[in-house]
Amino acid sequence: MLEGKVAAVTGASSGIGRATALALARAGARVIAGARRAGRLDALASEIAAAGGTAIARPLDVAERASCEAFVRAAADEWGRVDILVNNAGLMPLSFVKRLKVDEWERMVDVNIKGVLYMTAAALPAMAEAKSGHIVNVSSVAGRLVFPAGSVYCGTKHFVTAFSEGLRQELSARSGIRVTCIEPGVVATELTSTITDESLSSFVEGAKKMEALRSEDIAASILYAVEAPAHVNVNEVLIRPREQER
């Protein structure tokens, strides 16, 4: 159902972003994959091409507005438009507030919040003009719940969830642009590798013992939303491992 569609995926060098780029390409979309690790992106684009799909890789730092604009422009230059935007790039350096890891807080705000804003601002004008498009924002179960050591991270994900609902109300009925918020629980990705607060080592090890979701599980939920009939807007998908209680 995605034949001819153009999909832009951020944070595509690993984890959920990589799995999503692969899934969208298999479904027929032309994919532009963005992240900071260019070597991994090139490998991803080659893998998609080898499987018969179409993809290009472009370096992207979502914390830089100019980089986001250039990324969307590259898709337009190559294929004329962006039909699907997957705002997936994110960081999770959990820490207790008393540790005062202000640099990490700032980086989370830059990537998790500003990155979503910058990418949306870059892609939205053409979507609005075409009265068509789909914005998928990857939030988290942390966008619904708050937990100790997650104060700042949860705050950024609450923003993504609220922003997604605001976008839906503004854009879906008026501009024909669908908006979906994906809220994963524990997923086996590199996300916990950014945690520097040593007091959380037991938390990290405990998460590893759980049968976590796979990146492909989240990619499948994104594919479900974007492949829905045009009159259907899948507003939210909350997806947890069976073993996760909260």
Steps between C-alpha positions, in 0.01 A plus 500: 500500500801731523612471137624839384486657845804687633588438864754693707630321809718661767729309733525236229853372571385249761210363701145607428600743225697240310225239533241754389698602193530134400130434558386804303731412212369143493148643481596695188589843638802694382695573816738778597684389812663755728730487804844618607679169434543521124676166461207311651257693282689406185491135605125526559438656158707226338304231686170650383625521141624140509151390604347684205396814684585865453684710757746782537705585808568852620686622811260662744526665842143571607625744764610731217217677319702550181583130491131408524412741221777363278382144567146570385632700205711200395189282489316763296792534261513123452131414487303824510340470844476332839180305565593338831718649773612271782644707786688222673834649613525514878725470805436353846784586741295437814628650824372622833451876495730539802790386280462829311598358162394823333694433180306177457171681566584754233590232248172319565306820446697571182442155349172377649311830481670742264580219256132414467413868459769569242419194290127569513555863401717391207253245364168667579473779238506263202264257672258783576513622142429148373233446770652159554764337717562301816711605799601219736658605829675238712427588862511241781299351782698771684277745317215375717673406827771662712757305699801586722814581299280565200382850586662676205467211254133454589452874460637487146279204410192659658573789266510270197169341598332837559648651183375204298146548626518872430622431147217254444239750611648775284587303188299184448153638426619832355800397293459129437821419692483198725693495829596194702677478836683173569565427868733203554584342830835326550667432166831321450697786341808711571290751698622397845863539390466876551434462875799631697344505849676202660229465765269375225714200408257259669213654305686450173586140585141431602373632168739267319351198679150578375388360166492845346334610182706484184551795270307307237195494729493879504564519126198273450281737704618795289429305182151419631428870550634625166337219301156567646238621246511873429185569704654334809731684737669272752548761773705305755666162536610405853706180483673328791675166551265247655718494814503878553257611770537879476 
